[in-house]
Amino acid sequence: MKQKLTIGIMILMLCSGCAALDLEYMLNKYFGPEEEETSRQLALDGMEEFERGKYKKALEKFDKLKDWYPFSRYALLAELKIADCNYKLGEYDKAIEAYEQFINLHPRNEAVPQAIYHIGLCYFEQIATIDRDQTSARKALDTFGQLKKHFPESEYTYKSEEKIDECLKSLAGNEFYIGIFYYKSKHYKAAFHRFRNIVTNYPDVGIHKQALDYMTLAELSLKEEKN
């Protein structure tokens, strides 16, 4: 019963953007007599499976809820939890699509910052090592930046700060990796620009001094080539 109460309260919080409903009335509806597979029961079942880490089973419940009861007050919950399930399952493209659809359909819902944050996490989880393409790091950084811009006081904005630092480190690391490659290949001008980019755009990620040192070396090498 305690678990059901917790899940019921979570559902109420997620659905609060749709309608201001009396708490006591809602709890009575949640925990009244058992009915056939109704939208209410699907929502409860889906949340129970999600809390247990059974994300595939939860996804099945929320898919049914969305398909069978598209005009239910719980349909909004299903939209968000479908995205959450896909995120947990590592289906990041599907999760991003679902979160974006939720934001587009419900731009004023209080769960929008949470959805934006999770879009950022979807990109963040796909960040490659510094010797690989950094598109995911850039997209994650941009998404967290949008969250910070539009919802500066949100708890999800505060949670994103550490992720932003990691994105910056990854991007700076990639620039440094490429700069070293150019330097060792004696492409000193290209190397110089890479190291200067680190000094200018990523001053606080821990490789500022190394970048400055290599900038100096690349500049000296360019002067030697001219002599």
GUKOL-63199 format. One record per residue (C-alpha): residue in three letters; x, z, y. Coordinates in steps of 0.5 Angstrom, whole numbers, padded with zeros to 4 digits, always signed. Layout:
<sites>
AlaXZY...
</sites>
This chain:
<sites>
Met+0000+0000+0000Lys+0006+0002+0005Gln+0009-0005+0004Lys+0002-0009+0005Leu+0001-0005+0011Thr+0008-0007+0014Ile+0007-0014+0012Gly+0000-0014+0015Ile+0003-0011+0022Met+0008-0017+0022Ile+0003-0022+0021Leu-0001-0019+0027Met+0006-0019+0031Leu+0007-0026+0029Cys-0001-0028+0031Ser-0001-0024+0037Gly+0000-0031+0041Cys-0006-0034+0039Ala-0011-0028+0040Ala-0012-0021+0043Leu-0016-0018+0037Asp-0017-0011+0035Leu-0012-0008+0031Glu-0017-0003+0027Tyr-0022-0009+0026Met-0016-0014+0023Leu-0013-0008+0019Asn-0020-0007+0016Lys-0020-0015+0014Tyr-0013-0015+0011Phe-0014-0009+0007Gly-0022-0010+0005Pro-0025-0012-0002Glu-0021-0018-0005Glu-0023-0025-0004Glu-0021-0032-0007Glu-0015-0035-0005Thr-0017-0035+0003Ser-0013-0036+0009Arg-0012-0028+0009Gln-0010-0027+0002Leu-0005-0033+0003Ala-0002-0030+0009Leu-0001-0024+0005Asp+0002-0027-0001Gly+0006-0031+0003Met+0009-0025+0007Glu+0010-0021+0000Glu+0014-0027-0003Phe+0018-0028+0003Glu+0020-0020+0004Arg+0022-0020-0003Gly+0027-0026-0002Lys+0022-0031-0006Tyr+0023-0036-0001Lys+0021-0042-0005Lys+0014-0039-0008Ala+0013-0036+0000Leu+0014-0043+0002Glu+0008-0046-0003Lys+0004-0040+0000Phe+0005-0042+0007Asp+0004-0050+0005Lys-0003-0048+0002Leu-0005-0044+0008Lys-0003-0050+0013Asp-0006-0055+0009Trp-0012-0052+0006Tyr-0014-0048+0013Pro-0011-0052+0019Phe-0016-0048+0024Ser-0015-0041+0021Arg-0012-0036+0026Tyr-0006-0035+0020Ala-0004-0043+0021Leu+0000-0041+0026Leu+0004-0036+0022Ala+0004-0041+0017Glu+0008-0046+0021Leu+0013-0041+0023Lys+0014-0038+0016Ile+0015-0045+0013Ala+0021-0046+0018Asp+0023-0039+0016Cys+0023-0041+0009Asn+0027-0047+0010Tyr+0032-0044+0014Lys+0033-0039+0008Leu+0033-0044+0003Gly+0039-0048+0007Glu+0034-0054+0008Tyr+0036-0054+0015Asp+0034-0061+0017Lys+0027-0059+0015Ala+0027-0052+0018Ile+0029-0055+0025Glu+0024-0060+0025Ala+0019-0055+0023Tyr+0021-0050+0029Glu+0021-0056+0034Gln+0014-0058+0032Phe+0012-0050+0033Ile+0015-0050+0040Asn+0012-0057+0042Leu+0005-0054+0039His+0005-0047+0042Pro+0010-0047+0048Arg+0007-0041+0051Asn+0007-0037+0044Glu+0012-0031+0044Ala+0015-0033+0038Val+0018-0039+0042Pro+0025-0035+0043Gln+0025-0034+0036Ala+0024-0041+0034Ile+0030-0043+0039Tyr+0034-0038+0036His+0033-0040+0029Ile+0034-0048+0031Gly+0041-0046+0034Leu+0043-0042+0027Cys+0041-0048+0023Tyr+0046-0052+0027Phe+0051-0046+0027Glu+0051-0045+0019Gln+0053-0053+0019Ile+0059-0052+0023Ala+0065-0055+0020Thr+0072-0053+0019Ile+0076-0055+0026Asp+0079-0061+0022Arg+0072-0064+0022Asp+0067-0067+0026Gln+0064-0061+0031Thr+0057-0064+0032Ser+0054-0058+0029Ala+0058-0053+0034Arg+0056-0057+0040Lys+0049-0058+0038Ala+0049-0050+0036Leu+0052-0049+0043Asp+0047-0053+0047Thr+0041-0050+0043Phe+0043-0043+0045Gly+0045-0045+0052Gln+0038-0047+0053Leu+0035-0040+0050Lys+0039-0037+0055Lys+0037-0041+0060His+0030-0041+0059Phe+0029-0034+0056Pro+0035-0030+0059Glu+0032-0023+0057Ser+0030-0024+0050Glu+0033-0020+0045Tyr+0034-0027+0041Thr+0039-0029+0047Tyr+0043-0023+0046Lys+0043-0024+0039Ser+0046-0031+0040Glu+0052-0029+0045Glu+0056-0027+0038Lys+0054-0034+0036Ile+0056-0038+0042Asp+0063-0035+0042Glu+0064-0037+0035Cys+0062-0044+0037Leu+0067-0044+0043Lys+0072-0042+0038Ser+0071-0048+0033Leu+0071-0053+0039Ala+0077-0050+0042Gly+0080-0050+0035Asn+0078-0057+0034Glu+0081-0059+0041Phe+0088-0056+0039Tyr+0088-0059+0032Ile+0087-0066+0035Gly+0092-0064+0040Ile+0098-0062+0035Phe+0096-0068+0031Tyr+0098-0072+0038Tyr+0104-0068+0040Lys+0107-0069+0033Ser+0105-0077+0033Lys+0109-0077+0040His+0103-0079+0043Tyr+0104-0074+0049Lys+0099-0076+0054Ala+0093-0076+0049Ala+0096-0069+0047Phe+0097-0066+0054His+0090-0068+0056Arg+0087-0064+0049Phe+0091-0058+0051Arg+0089-0058+0058Asn+0082-0059+0056Ile+0083-0052+0052Val+0086-0049+0058Thr+0080-0051+0063Asn+0074-0051+0058Tyr+0076-0045+0053Pro+0080-0040+0057Asp+0077-0034+0053Val+0078-0036+0046Gly+0085-0033+0044Ile+0089-0040+0044His+0090-0040+0052Lys+0097-0039+0052Gln+0099-0043+0046Ala+0095-0049+0049Leu+0099-0048+0056Asp+0106-0048+0052Tyr+0104-0054+0049Met+0102-0057+0055Thr+0108-0056+0058Leu+0112-0059+0052Ala+0108-0065+0052Glu+0109-0066+0060Leu+0117-0065+0059Ser+0116-0070+0053Leu+0113-0075+0058Lys+0118-0074+0063Glu+0124-0075+0058Glu+0120-0082+0056Lys+0120-0084+0063Asn+0128-0083+0064
</sites>
